[in-house]
Amino acid sequence: MGTKNRGPASSGFRAGQPVIIPGLGTDLPELQKARALWQLNRFDDALRVFEEAVRKHPQNLVALVDGSRALGARFEIHRAEAMLDRLVKIGAQRPDILHLAGQSYRMIFRPGKAMEWFQRVLARTKEIPDG
């Protein structure tokens, strides 16, 4: 990961700027706060807020993605996987969500699970989402 502290999604994650992933729903004030804390290197506080957002909004896919990636970045792998398990349960019929889960598993150091989800996407569609 290097010395630079990148945000959980590692894809344009910046304090004060909502990360909106098309088709996943709305961003939340809690997530914006967590991202701001992350940028200040207040990782424990950020993780607490990410997890609080998931507890308050258990169906919010943006919260599940960002929360899982933040936990993974801090090597809280089992907690990250629990969020991703919830993500794939909610999005089981959506190849774009399954692809996002694969990307997230890769980012949290679970390449085997990442490949499993990428293969499931390919079994459903040849149009691989780029999320």
TADA-V759365 format. One record per residue. RES is the residue in three letters. SS is DSSP state (H for helix, E for strand, C for the rest). NEAR is the number of other ideal C-beta (glycine too) atoms within 12 Angstrom. D_LAST is the distance of its C-alpha to the last C-alpha in Angstrom with 1 decimal. Layout:
# TADA-V759365
res->RES ss->SS near->NEAR d_last->D_LAST
res->RES ss->SS near->NEAR d_last->D_LAST
This chain:
# TADA-V759365
res->MET ss->C near->16 d_last->20.8
res->GLY ss->C near->7 d_last->23.6
res->THR ss->C near->6 d_last->25.5
res->LYS ss->C near->11 d_last->22.9
res->ASN ss->C near->23 d_last->21.5
res->ARG ss->C near->23 d_last->17.9
res->GLY ss->C near->36 d_last->16.2
res->PRO ss->C near->43 d_last->14.7
res->ALA ss->C near->37 d_last->11.0
res->SER ss->C near->25 d_last->12.2
res->SER ss->C near->21 d_last->9.8
res->GLY ss->C near->17 d_last->12.1
res->PHE ss->C near->34 d_last->13.9
res->ARG ss->E near->19 d_last->17.3
res->ALA ss->C near->23 d_last->20.3
res->GLY ss->C near->19 d_last->21.0
res->GLN ss->E near->17 d_last->17.7
res->PRO ss->C near->27 d_last->15.6
res->VAL ss->C near->35 d_last->11.9
res->ILE ss->C near->23 d_last->10.7
res->ILE ss->C near->33 d_last->7.4
res->PRO ss->C near->16 d_last->8.5
res->GLY ss->C near->18 d_last->10.2
res->LEU ss->C near->31 d_last->10.7
res->GLY ss->C near->24 d_last->13.9
res->THR ss->C near->21 d_last->15.8
res->ASP ss->C near->28 d_last->16.0
res->LEU ss->C near->30 d_last->19.3
res->PRO ss->H near->20 d_last->22.1
res->GLU ss->H near->28 d_last->22.3
res->LEU ss->H near->44 d_last->18.8
res->GLN ss->H near->29 d_last->19.8
res->LYS ss->H near->26 d_last->23.0
res->ALA ss->H near->41 d_last->21.4
res->ARG ss->H near->40 d_last->19.3
res->ALA ss->H near->24 d_last->22.5
res->LEU ss->H near->28 d_last->24.4
res->TRP ss->H near->37 d_last->22.0
res->GLN ss->H near->24 d_last->22.5
res->LEU ss->C near->18 d_last->26.2
res->ASN ss->C near->17 d_last->26.0
res->ARG ss->C near->21 d_last->27.1
res->PHE ss->H near->25 d_last->24.9
res->ASP ss->H near->18 d_last->27.1
res->ASP ss->H near->21 d_last->27.2
res->ALA ss->H near->36 d_last->23.5
res->LEU ss->H near->31 d_last->23.0
res->ARG ss->H near->24 d_last->25.7
res->VAL ss->H near->31 d_last->24.0
res->PHE ss->H near->48 d_last->20.6
res->GLU ss->H near->31 d_last->22.5
res->GLU ss->H near->23 d_last->24.7
res->ALA ss->H near->36 d_last->21.7
res->VAL ss->H near->35 d_last->20.7
res->ARG ss->H near->20 d_last->24.3
res->LYS ss->H near->17 d_last->24.8
res->HIS ss->C near->27 d_last->21.7
res->PRO ss->C near->19 d_last->21.0
res->GLN ss->C near->20 d_last->18.8
res->ASN ss->C near->31 d_last->16.5
res->LEU ss->H near->40 d_last->13.0
res->VAL ss->H near->40 d_last->12.2
res->ALA ss->H near->43 d_last->15.4
res->LEU ss->H near->43 d_last->14.8
res->VAL ss->H near->49 d_last->11.6
res->ASP ss->H near->50 d_last->13.3
res->GLY ss->H near->48 d_last->16.6
res->SER ss->H near->44 d_last->15.7
res->ARG ss->H near->47 d_last->14.3
res->ALA ss->H near->45 d_last->17.3
res->LEU ss->H near->36 d_last->19.7
res->GLY ss->H near->35 d_last->18.4
res->ALA ss->H near->32 d_last->18.8
res->ARG ss->C near->29 d_last->22.4
res->PHE ss->C near->17 d_last->22.9
res->GLU ss->C near->26 d_last->23.3
res->ILE ss->H near->22 d_last->21.7
res->HIS ss->H near->17 d_last->23.4
res->ARG ss->H near->26 d_last->22.5
res->ALA ss->H near->37 d_last->18.9
res->GLU ss->H near->29 d_last->19.0
res->ALA ss->H near->23 d_last->20.8
res->MET ss->H near->40 d_last->18.0
res->LEU ss->H near->40 d_last->15.5
res->ASP ss->H near->23 d_last->18.2
res->ARG ss->H near->28 d_last->18.4
res->LEU ss->H near->41 d_last->14.6
res->VAL ss->H near->33 d_last->15.0
res->LYS ss->H near->19 d_last->18.3
res->ILE ss->H near->27 d_last->17.1
res->GLY ss->C near->34 d_last->14.2
res->ALA ss->C near->18 d_last->16.2
res->GLN ss->C near->14 d_last->16.3
res->ARG ss->C near->24 d_last->12.7
res->PRO ss->H near->28 d_last->10.8
res->ASP ss->H near->29 d_last->7.4
res->ILE ss->H near->34 d_last->8.8
res->LEU ss->H near->35 d_last->10.4
res->HIS ss->H near->33 d_last->7.6
res->LEU ss->H near->39 d_last->6.3
res->ALA ss->H near->44 d_last->10.1
res->GLY ss->H near->35 d_last->10.5
res->GLN ss->H near->34 d_last->8.6
res->SER ss->H near->45 d_last->10.6
res->TYR ss->H near->33 d_last->13.7
res->ARG ss->H near->25 d_last->13.5
res->MET ss->H near->33 d_last->13.4
res->ILE ss->C near->38 d_last->16.4
res->PHE ss->C near->23 d_last->18.4
res->ARG ss->C near->26 d_last->18.3
res->PRO ss->H near->16 d_last->17.5
res->GLY ss->H near->15 d_last->19.5
res->LYS ss->H near->28 d_last->17.5
res->ALA ss->H near->27 d_last->14.2
res->MET ss->H near->17 d_last->15.9
res->GLU ss->H near->20 d_last->17.2
res->TRP ss->H near->35 d_last->14.0
res->PHE ss->H near->26 d_last->12.6
res->GLN ss->H near->18 d_last->16.0
res->ARG ss->H near->25 d_last->15.9
res->VAL ss->H near->31 d_last->12.8
res->LEU ss->H near->18 d_last->14.9
res->ALA ss->H near->14 d_last->17.9
res->ARG ss->H near->21 d_last->16.5
res->THR ss->C near->16 d_last->15.0
res->LYS ss->C near->9 d_last->15.0
res->GLU ss->C near->11 d_last->12.1
res->ILE ss->C near->21 d_last->9.3
res->PRO ss->C near->26 d_last->5.9
res->ASP ss->C near->14 d_last->3.8
res->GLY ss->C near->28 d_last->0.0
